[in-house]
Amino acid sequence: MDPAVVTRVSLDDILTYADSRAPALYVARATRARVGAARTAARPALPDNPVVELSGGPRIASGSTGVDLEIGATQAIEVSGERGRRLAAAERLAELTEAEIELARWAVHCDVHAAFHRAIVLRERATLAVRVLAFQEEVGSVVARRIAAGDAAPLAARIAQLEVAQARQSSVAATQAYVAARLDLAQLAGWPITRPPEPIGQLDPPRAPPPLDDLLRVAAQRQPAIRLRRTAIREARSRVAVADREASVRPALGVRYQVEGLGAAEGTQHVVLGVLELPIPAFRRNQGERARARADVVVAEAEHRAAMATVRASVARARAAVVAAAERVRSYGIDVLPRVEDTIAQLGRSFELGEIDLLDVLVARERFLRIQSDVLDAQLDYFVALAELERAAGVEIWPDDHLHQEPAR
């Protein structure tokens, strides 16, 4: 999708775009470079570079002088599988990194989901504000005609003008709020802010969320934060294994060549020796790194328990919010907004026919607008709560019905 030619987007479109372009994911995905570094560090087959020794000096004996020369090379080797453990730890780090990226991806998904629905709600609010402005301007025209015909006092015109000004101000504010919501959506998704996306489709009717026990069971398996904590435990345990193996004896094998000058009478002797060095692990047995690695396991296990408790509470709280918001929306009925608009239109016709006076029009309009605002607030709360429930549970509760109602152009 090219934002330069497309601005009207569905939820599927913007979620797909955000998955590849969201600024919050740039840093998360950049951490994969650390995995490459860990693999590179674990890859060498030998733990240290070879050591070369060279020594020489005069041999002075009774009546003769010679020269001794000695050259040797040793190479430390690992005999306890340390390299395999380091490679395994690098793979556990890769899994941990991917779990962190997945947590960031899910956070972006839920943020974009909520921002998309917020933009739709504010679009509906702006649309209705424009219609109210048109209605109020028509009322002002009717008042002007009545004054011209001598059927209304000039004060009515002043009141009508003030109402038009207020309606225009509300329309401007609602339109600006919608633009701000589109800009917020663009920022979250990484969309160019010079052409903020326009969400398409309509709001879904509210539904009752799945039972709490089902959500908790799914969250225990699928919630990215919990999966991250389980992965962190495995990664910490892999570092314990590395630290334990690196405490093992690391022998060194080598060869030494000696030249012994015994003087002119006896000539020169050549000696070749094999070398085996065995360090004695009497004091330094990698105690510090082993202790730190085990402490990291304890911390990771504690974080896993805390994450489980936090997620369970978040799921329960978010589900309760969805239930309450859905009930608020249902209490108005799914067709409240169309009926409010129809009622306002009928109100204008009644006023034009002289069946009601200006004060009745203003009182009724204010009442209808308050209802409309409450409905939109309830819808916004519902979709925000639904996004939070999906964030807590780690899965989409159900697909949105409005995704494919209208193709992007």
N, C-alpha and C positions, 0 to 999 in steps of 0.2 A: 504494500500500500504506500502510495506516494502522497505525503501531506501537501505537496505543492499543487496537486490537482484534485484531491479529495479532502473535504472537511466534514461531510456528514457521515458519521460512523455508527455502527452497531456496537453492542457490548463485546461481542466476539472480536470485532475488528480492533477495538482499542486495547483489549486484553492481550491479543496477539502482538500488537505493536509494542505495548509496554514490556512484554516479556523479553524483547530484544533491545529496547531503547531506554528503558527507565533509568534515570541517573542513579537511583539507589542500588541498582544491580551492577553498575560499572565497577565499583570498589569491591563488591562481593566476589565478582568473577575474577578480578585481578589477583585475588589471594591464591588462585591456582598456580601462580608463579612460585609460591613457597613450596608447593608439592614437588614441582620440578627440581627445586633446589635440594629438597630432602632426598629425592631419588638419586640425584647426582652425588650427594654426600655419601649415600649408602652403597653406591655401585662399585667402588674400587675393591679388587679381590684381596689386596694386602693392606694391613692397617697402617703401616709406616713405610717410609722410604728405606732402602738399604743403607747400611752404615759401612763406610770404608775406612780402614785404619792403616796408616803408614808410619813406620818408625825405623830408625837407623842410627848407627853410631859406631865408634871405634871399639874394637876388642884388643885389649892390651894384655899380653901374657909375657912370661919371662923370655926376654930376648926377641919377641916377635910382636908384630902389630897387624891386626886384620880389621875388616869392616863387616858388621852385622846389619842386615837389612830384613825387615819384616813387613809384609803387606797382607791384609786380611779384609774380608767382607762378610757381614752378617745381615740376615733379613728376618725380622720378626714375622711370625705367622700366627694365625688364629686356628685353634683346634677344637673350639667349642661351639661352632656355628654362629658366631657373632654377626657375620655378614648377612646371613639369612634372616636373623632377627631384625637387623637394621632395615633390610628391604621390606620385611613384613610391616615394621613400624611406619615406613614411608607410605605403604598402601593404606594403613589405618588413618594416617594423616590425610590422605587423599579422600577417603570416605568421610572424614570429619569435615573437610573443606566443602565437599559437595553437599553435606547436610546443612552447613551454614548457608550456602548459596540457596538451597531449597527453602530454608526459613525466610531468607530475604525475598525470594520470588513469591512465596505465599503472602507475605506482608504486602508486597506491591499489588498482587492480585486482589486482595481484600480492599486495599485503599482505593484502587481504581474502580472496583465494583461499587463501593459506597459513593465515590465522587461522581460516577456516571449517573447513578440514581438521583443524587442530589441535584445534578444539573437538569435532569428531566423534571423534577419537582419544581425547581426555580423557573424552568421554561414555561411550565403550566401556570405558575404564578404571574409571570410577566405577560403571558398571553391574555390571561383574565384581566390583568390591570389595563391592558390596551383596550379591551372590550368595555370595561367600566368607564374609561375615559371617553370612548365614543358615545356610550350611553349618556354620560353627564353632559357632553357637548350637545347632544340631541335635546336633553332637558332644557339646557340654556336656550336653544333655538325656540323651543315651545314657549318658554317664558317670555322671550323677546316678542314673539308674535302676539301673545296675550296682552302684553303691555301696550303694543301698538294698537290693539283692538280695544283697549280700555278695560280689559277684564282682569288685570293684575296691577298691583302697586309697583312703582319703580324699585322699591326695596327688594322685591323678589329677584330682579335682575342682578343686583349686587350679590345676593346670596348665591345665585346660580353661578356667577362668575367665580366666586370664592371656591365653590365646590368643583368647578372645572379646574381651577389652579391646583387644588389639592389632589384631584384625580391625576392630573398631569405629573405632579411631583411624585406620586406613588408609582405611576407607570415608569418614570425615569429610574426611580430607585429599584423597582423590580427588574427592569431591563439590565441595569448595571449589576445587580446581584447575579443574574443569569450569566452575564459576561464574565464576572469574577469566578463563578463556578466552572465555566469552560476553561478559563486560564488555570485554575487549580488542577483540573483534569489533565490539561496539557503538561503542566509541570510534573505531575506524578508519572505520566506515561512517557515523558521524553518527547512529546509532540512539539513542533515549533510554535512558540507563543505568538508569533506574528499571524498565524492562521489557526486559532484554537478550534478544536473539534466541536461539532454540533451533534449531540446524541440524537439518535432516531429511535422511534418506537414509543410505546405507551407503557404506563406503569401496570405491573401485574396486580391482580387482586390479591389480598393477603390470604395466607394459608396458615394452618396450625403446624408448628414445627414437629419433627419426629419426637417420640418419647425420650425423656431424659436418659434413661438407662441405655437406649440405643446410641444416643449421641456420645455418652461417656465411653461406651465400648469402642466405638469408632475412633474417638479422640485418642484413646490409649494406644492404638495401633498406627494411626495416620497423622496425628498432630506433628508438624515439623519440629516444634520445640522439644517434644518428648523424644522423637527419633534422633534429634541432635544430641540430646543428653545420653541416650543409649550408645550412640556412636562415640561420644567423648569418653565413656567408660572403657570401651574397647581400645581406643587409641591410647589412653593412659596405661592400661594393662600391657599393651605392646611395648611401651617405653620401660615398664618394669622388667619385662623379659630381656630387653636390650641391656639395661643396667646390670642385671644379674649375670648375663653372659660376659659382659665386659669386665667383670670382676674375676674371671677365670685366669689361670696362668697362661701367659702368652710367650711361648718359647721363641728362641731365635736360632736359626741354622746358618752356618757359614763355613768358610774355608780360610786357612791361614797358610801363607807361604813364607818360609824363612830362608835366608841366606846367611850362613855363619862363616865369617873369614877367620881361619885358624892360623894364619901366618903363612909365610913363604914355604916353610918346611912341610906343613901338613895340608896345604891347599884350602879349598872351599867346600863346605858341605851344604846341601840343599835339603830342606825339610818341608814337607807338606802335611798339614794337620786339618782334620775336620773339627768344627766347633759347634757345640750345643750349649746355649745359654738358657738357664731356667731361673726366672726371677722367683724369689720366695715371697708369697703374699702374706707377710707377717704383720704389716701395719696398714698399708694402703690397699684396700679391697673395694674401692669405688663406693665407700659407705655413703658419702654425701649424695651422689646421684641416685643411688638406690633408695635412699630415704625420701628424697624429693619426689621420685616417681611414685612411690607408694602413697605419699601424701596426696599427690594429684589424683590417684584412684579414689581415695577417701572423699576428696572434694567433689569429684565427678559423680560419685554415687549419691552424695548429699544433694547435689544440684538436680539429679534425676528425680529424687523423692520430692524435692521442692517443686519442680516443674509439674510433676503429676498432680500434686495438691493444687497448684495454681491453675492448671488447665481445667481440672474438675470444677473448681469454683467459678472460673470464667465461663465455662459452658453452661452451668446452671444459671448464672446471672444473666448471660446473654439470651438464653432461651426464655427466661421470665420476661425480659424486655421485649422479645419478639411477640410473645403471647399477648402482653399488655397492649403493645402498639397495634397489633392485628385486631384486637377487640375494639380499640378506639376507632380504627378505620371502618370496621364492619358496623359499628353503631350508627354511622352516618349513612351506610349503604353505598354500594359501588357506583351509583349513578347520581350522587349528591351534586357534584360539580356541574354536570349538564343541566340538572334541574334548577340549580341556583342561577345559571346563565339564562335559562328559559324564563325563570321567575322575574329576573331583572328586565328582560325584554318585555314581558307582559306588564310589568310595572310602568315601563315607559309608555306603552300603548294606553294604559289606563290614565296616566297623567295627561297625555295628549288629548284624550277624549273628555277630560274634565271630570273623571270619576273620582279622583283623589287629588288632594292639594300638594303643594311643594313640600311642606313639612312631612307629610306621610311618605313621600318619595324618599326623602333624605333619611328618615328613620329606618324605613324598610331596607334601603340600600346598605346602610351601615350594618344592619343585622345580617343581611345576606353575606356581606364581605367578611364579617367576623366568622361566620360559619365556614365560608370558603377557606379562610386562613387556617382555621382549626383543622379542617380536613387535610389540607396540604401539609401542615405541621405533623399530623398523625402519620401520613404516608411517608414523609421524610424520616420520622423516628423509626418507622417500621423497617425501611430499607437499610438504614444505618445499623439498627439492631441486628438485622439479618446478616449484614456483612460482618459484624462483630461475632455473631454466632459461628459463621463459617471460619473466621479467623481462629476462634477458640477450638472448634472441632477439627479443623485441619482438612475439611472437605467441603465441596459445594453441597448445600442442602438439597437444592433441586435446580434444574436448568431454568433460565428465565424464558417465559413464554414470548416476550416481545422481541427476542433477538432477531428473528428473521421475518418480522412482519413487513418490513420495508427495506428494500435493497439500498445500499449506499450508492451514491452517484458521484 
